[in-house]
């Protein structure tokens, strides 16, 4: 079994990202929670954006998106990035909200429809911008890098579109109601 004391943060930082992702996946699969947490922390350091964002004021209280939910039939645009990691297709979302969500440990869920549990989900580790499409020249898409897990999520979000957000205040209210 892999033991976390055999690994130091410095040793993990010296590893290539692909190797670190594989170690994270192996530690997670083998139940080495301490090592997995160490790997996840180093991966998060690498994905932390270099610029500081200013809150967008899109939501009262300046909350953070704790979960992004997208209707994505048939894994449209999804690609694997090693064992246990995937990139989503491109989504039009606020880059500022994505940055804050990553810093707060945000999650992402892909659903076949709004009425179904997610079929692919996990913690957001990083993002990249995509080239604006020809129809919506002003809109830059965001692709998310996600550390996959098996914890399916129910749809969360208002409206009738293909994306929904769970804000940190929504999650706090639900936790308080369950107590």
Order of alpha helices (4+ residues) and beta strands (2+ residues): alpha-alpha-alpha-beta-beta-beta-alpha-beta-beta-beta-beta-alpha
